[in-house]
Amino acid sequence: MNAPKTKFRIWAQGATDKAGHRSYLSKLLPHMQACVDPEFEVEFHTTTPSVTTVHALSEFRFSREVIRNAIRAEREHYDVFFMNHFQDVGLYEARASVQIPVLGLGETSLLHACTLGRRLGLLAINHAFITTHADQVLRYGLQQRVAGIRAVNATMADWMEAFESPEKKAELEQVFVREARHLMDMGADVIVPTGGIPMMLFGDAGANVDGAPIVNGVTVVVKAAEMAVKLRRLGAPATSRVPHSGFALPDEKTLGEFLNHG
């Protein structure tokens, strides 16, 4: 007889690595551990080389990592998989590859943010991601719920420094608040930082800009992962597998070709 399961396992997939993003991870990982309920355990997995360049090829490379690790997570008996990367690259493909729930930081954050107000303002960590986030808004059908997308003009080095330097954090926060107010002038009443990095810098409990809540999607996606497991145990419907959903599971030949040659 199998022993009863003592912990439900969450695979959290980051696009970061332990060296280049050390200062960020030093805040992110304790926060994730503080979020999980006692019957869950979250295990954060890094990516080496990490996504350090703002380019479509870097995102494409990480999407492959997401899909392969979602498959690995299921085979190693994790109960749920999520990527801690707002762009959600590989999300639909990973969801179509495994039976366990698969969540993305971007989709989960945006859908939750819709429960907090009428219109969302997205604030990116780099101007180059504005087009990507606009594509996400279309993919998730949120055109009427998003007031606008703006960005903080900062480098990855700037963001990492902000976790260690109060002066640098204050400098970036000043830009963040300025851009958030521009979004509010466009009609936003909820601010969504589009990445775990600004979420952990500016999304502390109760954080807001002039009354507009700042969504910490890291907290949201951890709790959503727990809820996905609990709902599945209650018999709630799982991912649609009808062919036109795009989430039909692969046959063994398709899966094998991807794992061996993809």
ZIMOCOR-V759624 format. One record per pair of residues at least 12 apart in sequence whose C-alpha atoms are under 10 Angstrom apart, sorted by the first residue. I is the first residue (numbers start at 1). J is the second residue. D is the distance in whole Angstrom. If there is no record, write none. Layout:
i->(I;I)
j->(J;J)
d->(D;D)
//
This chain:
i->(5;6;6;6;6;7;7;7;7;7;7;7;7;8;8;8;8;8;8;8;8;8;8;8;8;8;9;9;9;9;9;9;9;9;9;9;9;9;9;9;9;10;10;10;10;10;10;10;10;10;10;10;10;10;10;10;10;10;11;11;11;11;11;11;11;11;11;11;11;11;11;11;11;11;11;11;11;12;12;12;12;12;12;12;12;12;12;12;12;12;12;12;12;12;12;12;12;13;13;13;13;13;13;13;13;13;13;13;13;13;13;13;14;14;14;14;14;14;14;14;14;14;14;14;14;14;14;15;15;15;15;15;15;15;15;15;15;15;15;15;15;15;15;15;15;16;16;16;16;16;16;16;16;16;16;17;17;17;17;17;17;17;17;18;18;18;18;18;19;19;20;20;20;20;20;20;20;21;21;21;21;21;21;21;21;21;21;22;22;23;23;23;23;23;23;24;24;24;24;24;24;24;24;24;24;24;25;25;25;25;25;25;25;26;27;27;27;27;28;28;28;28;28;28;28;28;29;29;29;31;31;31;32;32;32;32;32;32;33;34;35;35;35;35;35;36;36;36;36;36;37;37;37;39;40;40;40;40;41;41;42;42;42;42;42;42;43;43;44;44;44;45;45;45;46;47;47;47;48;48;49;49;50;51;52;52;53;53;54;54;54;54;54;54;55;55;56;56;56;59;59;59;59;59;60;60;61;61;62;62;62;62;63;63;63;63;63;63;63;63;63;64;64;64;64;64;64;65;65;65;66;66;66;66;66;66;66;66;66;66;67;67;67;67;67;67;67;67;67;67;67;67;67;68;68;68;68;68;68;68;69;69;69;70;70;70;70;70;70;70;70;70;70;70;70;70;71;71;71;71;71;71;71;71;72;73;73;74;74;74;74;74;75;77;78;78;79;79;79;79;79;79;79;79;79;79;80;80;80;80;80;80;80;80;80;80;80;80;81;81;81;81;81;81;81;81;81;81;81;82;82;82;82;82;82;82;82;82;82;82;83;83;83;83;83;83;84;84;84;84;84;84;84;84;84;84;84;85;85;85;85;85;85;85;85;86;86;86;86;86;86;86;86;86;86;86;86;86;86;86;86;86;87;87;87;87;87;87;87;87;87;87;87;88;88;88;88;88;88;88;88;88;89;89;89;89;90;91;91;91;91;91;92;92;92;93;93;93;93;94;94;95;95;95;95;95;95;96;96;96;96;96;96;96;96;96;97;97;97;97;97;97;97;98;98;98;98;98;99;99;99;99;100;100;100;100;100;101;101;101;101;101;101;102;102;102;103;103;103;103;103;104;104;104;104;105;105;105;105;105;105;105;105;105;105;105;106;106;106;106;106;106;106;106;106;106;106;106;107;107;107;107;107;107;108;108;108;108;108;108;108;109;109;109;109;109;109;109;109;109;109;109;109;110;110;110;110;110;110;110;110;110;110;110;110;110;110;111;111;112;112;112;112;112;113;113;113;113;113;113;113;113;113;113;113;114;114;114;114;115;116;116;116;116;116;116;116;117;117;117;117;117;117;117;118;118;118;118;118;118;118;118;119;119;119;119;119;119;119;119;119;119;119;119;119;119;119;120;120;120;120;120;120;120;120;120;120;120;120;120;120;120;120;120;120;121;121;121;121;121;121;121;121;121;121;121;121;121;121;121;121;121;121;121;121;121;121;121;121;122;122;122;122;122;122;122;122;122;122;122;122;122;122;122;122;122;123;123;123;123;123;123;123;123;123;123;123;123;123;123;123;123;124;124;124;124;124;124;124;124;124;124;124;124;124;125;125;125;125;125;125;125;125;125;125;125;125;125;125;125;126;126;126;126;126;126;126;126;127;127;127;127;127;127;128;128;129;129;129;129;130;130;130;130;130;131;133;133;133;134;134;134;137;145;145;146;146;146;146;146;146;147;147;147;147;147;147;147;147;148;148;148;148;148;148;148;149;149;149;149;149;149;149;149;149;149;150;150;150;150;150;150;150;151;151;151;151;151;151;152;152;152;152;152;152;152;152;152;152;152;153;153;153;154;154;156;158;158;159;159;159;159;160;160;162;162;162;163;163;163;169;169;172;172;172;173;173;173;176;176;176;176;177;177;177;177;177;178;180;180;180;180;180;180;180;181;181;181;184;184;184;188;189;189;189;189;189;189;189;190;190;190;190;190;190;190;191;191;191;191;191;191;191;191;192;192;192;192;192;192;193;193;193;193;194;194;194;195;195;195;196;196;196;196;197;197;198;199;199;199;199;199;199;200;200;200;200;200;201;202;202;202;203;203;203;203;203;204;204;205)
j->(39;38;39;40;41;37;38;39;40;41;42;78;79;37;38;39;40;41;42;77;78;79;80;226;229;230;39;40;41;42;43;73;76;77;78;79;80;81;225;226;229;36;40;41;42;43;44;73;77;78;79;80;81;82;222;225;226;229;41;42;43;44;45;69;70;72;73;74;77;78;79;80;81;82;83;102;225;32;42;43;44;45;46;69;70;73;80;81;82;83;84;85;103;104;221;222;225;43;44;45;46;47;65;66;69;70;81;82;83;84;85;104;44;45;46;47;48;50;51;62;65;66;82;83;84;85;196;45;46;47;48;49;50;51;52;58;59;62;63;65;66;83;84;85;86;45;46;47;48;49;50;51;52;84;85;45;46;47;48;49;50;51;52;45;46;47;48;50;48;50;48;49;50;52;156;157;160;46;50;52;156;157;159;160;161;163;197;160;163;159;160;161;162;163;164;159;160;161;162;163;164;196;197;198;200;201;44;46;160;163;196;197;200;163;163;197;200;201;44;196;197;199;200;201;218;219;42;43;44;200;218;219;44;218;219;221;222;223;222;219;218;219;220;222;223;219;222;223;225;226;222;223;226;226;79;225;226;229;78;226;78;80;81;222;225;226;78;81;82;83;84;69;83;84;84;62;65;66;62;65;61;62;62;85;156;157;155;156;126;127;128;129;155;156;128;129;128;129;132;85;87;88;89;90;89;90;89;90;85;88;89;90;83;87;88;89;90;91;92;93;94;89;90;93;94;258;262;89;90;94;81;82;83;85;88;89;90;91;93;94;89;90;91;92;93;94;95;96;97;98;102;258;259;90;93;94;97;258;259;262;81;83;94;82;83;90;91;93;94;95;97;98;99;100;101;102;94;95;97;98;99;100;255;259;98;98;100;97;98;99;100;101;98;100;100;101;99;100;101;102;225;226;228;229;230;232;98;99;100;101;102;103;224;225;226;227;228;229;94;95;98;100;101;102;103;104;222;225;228;94;101;102;103;104;105;108;221;222;224;225;102;103;104;105;106;221;103;104;105;106;195;196;197;217;218;221;222;104;105;106;194;195;196;197;218;104;105;106;107;108;109;110;124;132;133;136;193;194;195;196;217;218;104;105;106;107;129;132;133;135;136;194;195;103;104;105;106;107;108;132;133;136;104;106;132;136;104;103;104;105;106;107;104;246;247;246;247;248;249;247;249;239;240;246;247;248;249;239;240;241;245;246;247;248;249;250;247;248;249;250;251;254;255;239;247;248;249;250;238;239;241;249;228;229;232;238;239;225;228;229;232;238;239;225;228;239;221;222;224;225;228;217;221;224;225;194;195;196;216;217;218;219;220;221;222;224;133;136;137;140;192;193;194;195;196;217;218;221;136;137;139;140;217;221;217;218;220;221;222;224;225;192;193;194;195;215;216;217;218;219;220;221;224;122;136;137;140;142;145;146;191;192;193;194;215;217;220;140;142;215;217;220;221;224;145;189;190;191;192;213;214;215;216;217;220;142;145;146;190;190;189;190;191;212;213;214;215;145;188;189;190;191;212;213;144;145;146;147;187;188;189;190;142;143;144;145;146;147;148;183;184;186;187;188;189;190;191;142;143;144;145;146;147;148;149;183;184;186;187;188;189;190;191;192;212;145;146;147;148;149;150;179;180;181;182;183;184;185;186;187;188;189;190;191;192;193;194;212;214;134;137;146;147;148;149;150;151;179;180;183;188;190;191;192;193;194;148;149;150;151;152;176;177;179;180;183;191;192;193;194;195;198;149;150;151;152;153;154;176;179;192;193;194;195;198;150;151;152;153;154;155;156;159;176;193;194;195;196;197;198;150;151;152;153;154;155;156;194;149;150;151;152;153;154;151;153;149;150;151;194;148;149;150;151;194;149;149;150;194;146;148;149;149;187;188;183;186;187;188;189;190;183;184;185;186;187;188;189;190;182;183;184;185;186;187;188;179;180;182;183;186;188;191;192;193;194;176;179;180;182;183;193;194;175;176;179;180;193;194;172;173;174;175;176;177;178;179;180;193;198;172;175;176;172;175;197;171;172;172;197;198;201;197;201;197;198;201;197;200;201;201;202;198;201;202;198;201;202;193;198;202;209;191;202;208;209;210;209;192;193;208;209;210;212;214;209;210;212;209;210;212;212;208;209;210;211;212;213;214;208;209;211;212;213;214;215;203;208;209;212;213;214;215;216;212;213;214;215;216;217;214;215;216;217;215;216;217;216;217;218;216;217;218;219;216;218;216;214;215;216;217;218;219;215;216;217;218;219;216;214;215;216;215;216;217;218;219;216;219;219)
d->(10;10;7;9;10;10;8;5;5;6;10;10;10;10;9;6;5;6;9;9;7;6;8;8;8;10;9;6;5;6;8;9;10;8;5;5;7;9;10;9;9;10;7;6;5;6;8;9;10;6;6;5;6;8;8;7;8;9;9;6;5;6;7;9;8;10;7;9;10;7;8;6;5;6;8;10;9;9;7;6;5;6;9;10;10;10;9;6;5;6;7;10;10;10;10;9;10;8;6;5;6;8;9;7;8;9;8;6;4;6;8;10;7;6;5;6;10;9;9;9;10;9;9;6;5;6;9;9;6;5;8;9;6;6;9;10;9;7;10;9;9;8;7;6;10;9;5;6;7;8;5;6;8;9;9;9;5;5;6;7;5;9;9;10;7;9;9;9;9;10;10;9;8;8;10;9;8;10;9;9;9;9;10;7;10;10;10;8;10;9;6;8;9;6;7;8;6;9;9;6;9;9;7;10;8;9;10;10;10;10;10;9;10;9;8;10;7;9;10;8;8;10;7;10;8;10;9;9;7;9;8;8;9;7;7;10;7;10;9;9;9;7;9;7;7;9;7;7;10;8;10;9;8;9;10;10;7;10;10;10;10;10;10;8;10;10;10;10;10;10;9;9;9;10;10;8;8;10;10;10;10;10;8;10;7;10;10;9;8;10;7;8;10;10;8;9;10;10;9;10;8;9;6;9;7;8;9;10;10;10;7;8;10;10;8;5;4;8;10;9;9;9;7;9;9;10;8;10;8;10;9;9;7;10;9;8;6;7;9;7;9;6;8;9;7;5;8;9;7;9;10;10;10;10;10;8;9;9;7;9;9;10;9;8;9;10;10;10;6;8;8;7;10;9;9;8;8;10;7;6;9;9;9;9;9;9;9;10;7;8;6;9;9;9;8;10;10;6;7;10;9;9;9;7;10;10;10;9;5;5;6;8;10;6;8;10;8;7;9;9;10;7;6;5;6;9;10;7;10;10;8;6;5;6;7;10;8;8;9;7;8;7;5;6;9;9;9;7;5;8;8;7;10;9;7;8;9;7;6;7;9;6;7;10;10;7;5;4;8;9;8;10;10;10;9;10;9;6;5;7;9;10;8;8;6;9;8;7;7;10;8;8;8;9;5;7;6;7;10;10;10;8;9;10;10;10;9;7;6;10;10;9;9;8;7;8;8;10;10;9;10;8;10;9;6;9;9;9;9;8;9;7;4;6;5;7;8;8;6;6;9;10;8;10;9;10;7;9;8;8;10;8;9;9;9;9;9;8;7;7;9;8;8;8;9;9;7;10;8;7;9;10;7;10;10;9;8;8;10;6;7;10;8;6;9;10;9;8;10;10;9;10;7;8;10;8;10;9;8;9;9;7;10;9;7;9;7;6;10;8;10;8;9;9;10;7;8;5;8;9;6;7;10;9;10;9;9;9;10;9;10;7;10;9;9;8;10;9;9;9;8;7;9;9;10;10;7;8;7;9;9;7;10;9;9;9;7;9;8;10;9;7;10;9;8;10;9;9;8;6;6;10;9;9;9;7;9;9;9;8;7;8;9;10;8;5;5;6;9;10;9;9;7;5;6;6;9;9;10;9;6;5;6;7;9;8;9;10;8;5;6;5;6;7;10;9;6;6;5;6;8;10;7;9;9;5;7;10;8;8;5;7;6;5;6;8;10;10;10;9;10;8;8;6;5;6;8;10;8;8;9;9;6;5;6;6;9;6;5;5;7;8;10;7;7;8;7;6;5;6;9;9;7;6;4;6;9;10;9;10;9;6;5;7;8;9;6;5;7;7;8;8;8;9;8;7;7;10;8;7;9;6;6;6;6;7;9;10;9;7;5;7;7;9;9;10;10;9;8;9;10;6;7;7;10;9;8;10;8;9;9;8;10;10;9;10;10;9;7;10;9;7;8;9;6;6;5;9;10;9;6;9;10;7;8;7;9;10;10;7;10;10;10;9;10;10;10;7;8;8;7;10;10;9;8;7;9;9;9;8;9;10;6;6;10;9;7;10;10;10;9;8;9;8;9;10;10;8;8;7;8;9;8;10;10;10;8;9;9;7;8;9;10;9;10;9;8;7;9;9;9;10;10;10;9;7;9;9;9;9;10;7;9;9;9;7;8;9;9;9;8;8;10;9;9;8;5;8;10;9;9;9;5;5;6;8;10;8;8;6;6;5;6;10;10;8;6;5;8;8;7;7;8;8;9;10;9;9;8;9;8;7;6;10;10;10;9;8;7;5;7;7;9;10;7;9;8;10;9;7;9;8;6;5;9;9;9;7;10;10)
//
